[in-house]
Amino acid sequence: MDNSTPNQSEMDQQDTQEVEETQVEPTGESNEESAEKSSEEQEAEMLAQAREAFDIPEAWTDNQLKQWLNQPVGDKRGVQTEAGIFRHDPTRAQRKPNAWPTEELLAALKGELDDVSGKRMAELIAEYRRRETLEAAWSDQQVLDYFRKDITPEKTSYGAWVYDRTRQQRQAQEWTTEELLSWAEGELKASGKANDTKLALELKKRHSLKTEDNSVEAILAAYNHQFGDTEEDTTTPEAEQEVPQQRAQPTPTHNGALTEMNLSFIDGVLDRYTDAVATNSIVGDATGGKAQRELDNLFSYVTRLDGPAMAEALDKIKQRIIKERNGVFSPSNAYRFVHLLKGDRKHQQRHVNLIELFLIVTDRNASSRRKQVDIRHMLSGFSPAVTERLADYFQNYA
């Protein structure tokens, strides 16, 4: 038997292999085409799932979505802010700030967006200023510190911003009363268009100061004489015996005794006080103490005014206390932070007694309560001249 001749079984295997090899080539081309279509379908399906899962805006193209999906995850804060703003948005670089939703601008200011450069922040802050109430005095850095670190810029004891980016461009007559008083007390310096001489002249005009000349020194001396420490009695014995100045009954409206800026100053202090110690929020000693000291500064300012100006300012305070009689100026809330006032016990007592008198005259039974207290005794901590004017107001007009 010739071993080189293939048997039937070997011939059958060879035929089967040839058939299989013949069928592989066309089948292979069809699978490649099928795999290519499957890849495109899989990508489309993946993008569709991403759009649904992350609520992708319809305006994003597929390429923009793929770009977004390829971004690094970062700090595990999630792909969106609490307000639903994407931390990375492939359309953001092309959009001008005026086309941004306000929520997106705010997210940028809070530092919640991953694709906003520092170079662009100035125009974003400017756009936010145009839409929302934001202190014009604050620099861009102060705005960012406020939103990102909860840091409120520093104020003087009279409530003026220590740094104000607008102050350089304002004339002396455009300075607020808070700023003028802070300058007079040495807490602010003259700057820009308002030098010391111009500020002194404005202080003299706004507060009707009487001076021998218009020098800065003379005007500040007159200011200190009129608005100095209330514990010091600067009146002569003869002056103390004079009959208190008579005046018409004050009204809560502007009657010319105070300028609009004076009235704005009083309203500003009262607004800040009621906001800072609001009864619907938790108020710490730092916030409460600062608010109470600012209110005390207001009391000191008002008690140094003369005639109708003092009566009008006191009436302004009384009207606010009436409004807040069941809130921050209720008997149970009005004294919460008095213990944080600076000064001796006599100083604190003057402050407390003034609040107490306002609460008495705003009480429903004010007439009978007046008869139960010795108003002059309650005001005895002030100088005799101031006591006379305050007693006249609380006994006859309040």
MOBEL-V161179 format. One record per run of one state. SS is the DSSP state (H for helix, E for strand, L for the rest). FROM is the first residue (numbers start at 0). TO is the last residue. If there is no record, write none. Layout:
SS;FROM;TO + SS;FROM;TO
//
This chain:
L;0;6 + H;7;53 + L;54;60 + H;61;68 + L;69;78 + E;79;79 + L;80;84 + E;85;85 + L;86;90 + H;91;93 + L;94;95 + H;96;98 + L;99;100 + H;101;108 + L;109;116 + H;117;130 + L;131;138 + H;139;148 + L;149;153 + E;154;154 + L;155;159 + E;160;160 + L;161;165 + H;166;168 + L;169;170 + H;171;173 + L;174;175 + H;176;183 + L;184;189 + E;190;190 + L;191;192 + E;193;193 + L;194;194 + H;195;205 + L;206;214 + H;215;226 + L;227;235 + H;236;239 + L;240;258 + H;259;275 + L;276;283 + H;284;302 + L;303;305 + H;306;322 + L;323;336 + H;337;339 + L;340;343 + H;344;360 + L;361;364 + H;365;371 + L;372;373 + H;374;377 + L;378;382 + H;383;395 + L;396;397
//
